[in-house]
Amino acid sequence: MILPNSVTCHADVNASRRRSSDGVSAIDPSAFREFEHQGWQDIASRYHGGFASVTIQSVPALLDAARVGKGTRVLDVACGPGYAAAAAAARGATAIGVDFSSEMVEEARGRYPEIEFQEGDAERLAFSNSSFDAIVLIFGMLHLARPEQALIEACRVLSPGGRLAFTVWDTPDKAVGFGIVLSAIQKHGDLNVGIPPGPPFFRFSDPAESKRVLAAAGFVNFAVVRVPQIWHLHSPETLFDVMYNGSVRNAALLRAQKPDALEAIRAEIRQMVAQRHHELAMPAVLASAEK
Ligand SMILES: C[S@@+](CC[C@H](N)C(=O)[O-])C[C@H]1O[C@@H](n2cnc3c(N)ncnc32)[C@H](O)[C@@H]1O
């Protein structure tokens, strides 16, 4: 599958960097951040009914990788509705959640009123050095304009010996919900529509890339594992509906298609999901490291 810059696999990371340095499709971090921010503000109330049923499946493995237990001071970065913060608190940890979307923060506060949630940017954390024993990012890294900067910030606010853990989606051949959607667009529509270019969506699906970026941010003792997850969809229509109404980059990609192409894409996605009895493998890649 040939992916555009906006959703490209790690195999294309260097190409994307070359394009950037050539200035052909350089990433404008401010424009991409604004695009993501507006997107999350718009879909915050729909997130729980869409991707959440699958993103929460890797939370126990993620908290184990970050060594979260009783008394651990945990920061859940890009917390969305706050699932990881809540799961950490259930283990006896002291958890705080941070998200740059005020709407997401409201969702989290409504869902878990006993936990502290703050509006804030992963790339500029409003905490002093060495404030936390563990930092977790569930499916947040792939939405950041400058993920390297977020890792540097995470390292700064972690205490020495503290652990960071993040999950991202596996590549679209394995996380087949994405594979189905991207293949359908490639077949019937156009993957290279004009949405603000961002860092490659599947960049951190590659363990070597995660380790490289973690090391550059100052982390040591890396571990990267794959975590099986299954998406039990309500019906063959659900995958299209969630991508169209409950995602940011993939929704923008779908919304930019011509009407005829979009109908063909919708039908193709429906058929591919029906063939799989609306149960899709959506594994996560879980990376962790120590300060
Ligand atoms: C896919 S959701 C993940 C939500 C939650 N962690 C989960 O696992 O379900 C991505 C979240 O990242 C947040 N986000 C994106 N960029 C961010 C940034 N620069 N700083 C803080 N949060 C950010 C979005 O608002 C959104 O809530």
Ligand as a Chemical Component Dictionary entry (heavy atoms), coordinates in Angstrom:
data_LIG
# 
_chem_comp.id                   LIG 
_chem_comp.type                 NON-POLYMER 
_chem_comp.pdbx_formal_charge   0 
_chem_comp.three_letter_code    LIG 
# 
loop_
_chem_comp_atom.comp_id 
_chem_comp_atom.atom_id 
_chem_comp_atom.alt_atom_id 
_chem_comp_atom.type_symbol 
_chem_comp_atom.charge 
_chem_comp_atom.model_Cartn_x 
_chem_comp_atom.model_Cartn_y 
_chem_comp_atom.model_Cartn_z 
_chem_comp_atom.pdbx_ordinal 
LIG C1  C1  C 0  -6.401 9.030  20.280 1  
LIG S1  S1  S 1  -6.751 10.133 21.588 2  
LIG C2  C2  C 0  -6.163 9.164  22.948 3  
LIG C3  C3  C 0  -6.945 9.421  24.195 4  
LIG C4  C4  C 0  -6.644 8.482  25.353 5  
LIG N1  N1  N 0  -5.240 8.590  25.749 6  
LIG C5  C5  C 0  -7.016 7.074  25.011 7  
LIG O1  O1  O 0  -6.180 6.221  25.039 8  
LIG O2  O2  O -1 -8.125 6.750  24.699 9  
LIG C6  C6  C 0  -5.476 11.336 21.399 10 
LIG C7  C7  C 0  -5.545 12.433 22.446 11 
LIG O3  O3  O 0  -4.359 13.227 22.331 12 
LIG C8  C8  C 0  -4.694 14.548 22.627 13 
LIG N2  N2  N 0  -3.602 15.399 22.122 14 
LIG C9  C9  C 0  -3.186 15.516 20.844 15 
LIG N3  N3  N 0  -2.153 16.365 20.772 16 
LIG C10 C10 C 0  -1.891 16.785 22.039 17 
LIG C11 C11 C 0  -0.938 17.648 22.619 18 
LIG N4  N4  N 0  -0.030 18.290 21.861 19 
LIG N5  N5  N 0  -0.940 17.829 23.946 20 
LIG C12 C12 C 0  -1.873 17.191 24.728 21 
LIG N6  N6  N 0  -2.814 16.383 24.229 22 
LIG C13 C13 C 0  -2.823 16.161 22.904 23 
LIG C14 C14 C 0  -6.052 14.733 21.956 24 
LIG O4  O4  O 0  -6.769 15.842 22.439 25 
LIG C15 C15 C 0  -6.718 13.395 22.273 26 
LIG O5  O5  O 0  -7.451 13.468 23.477 27 
# 
loop_
_chem_comp_bond.comp_id 
_chem_comp_bond.atom_id_1 
_chem_comp_bond.atom_id_2 
_chem_comp_bond.value_order 
_chem_comp_bond.pdbx_ordinal 
LIG C1  S1  SING 1  
LIG S1  C2  SING 2  
LIG S1  C6  SING 3  
LIG C2  C3  SING 4  
LIG C3  C4  SING 5  
LIG C4  N1  SING 6  
LIG C4  C5  SING 7  
LIG C5  O1  DOUB 8  
LIG C5  O2  SING 9  
LIG C6  C7  SING 10 
LIG C7  O3  SING 11 
LIG C7  C15 SING 12 
LIG O3  C8  SING 13 
LIG C8  N2  SING 14 
LIG C8  C14 SING 15 
LIG N2  C9  SING 16 
LIG N2  C13 SING 17 
LIG C9  N3  DOUB 18 
LIG N3  C10 SING 19 
LIG C10 C11 SING 20 
LIG C10 C13 DOUB 21 
LIG C11 N4  SING 22 
LIG C11 N5  DOUB 23 
LIG N5  C12 SING 24 
LIG C12 N6  DOUB 25 
LIG N6  C13 SING 26 
LIG C14 O4  SING 27 
LIG C14 C15 SING 28 
LIG C15 O5  SING 29 
# 
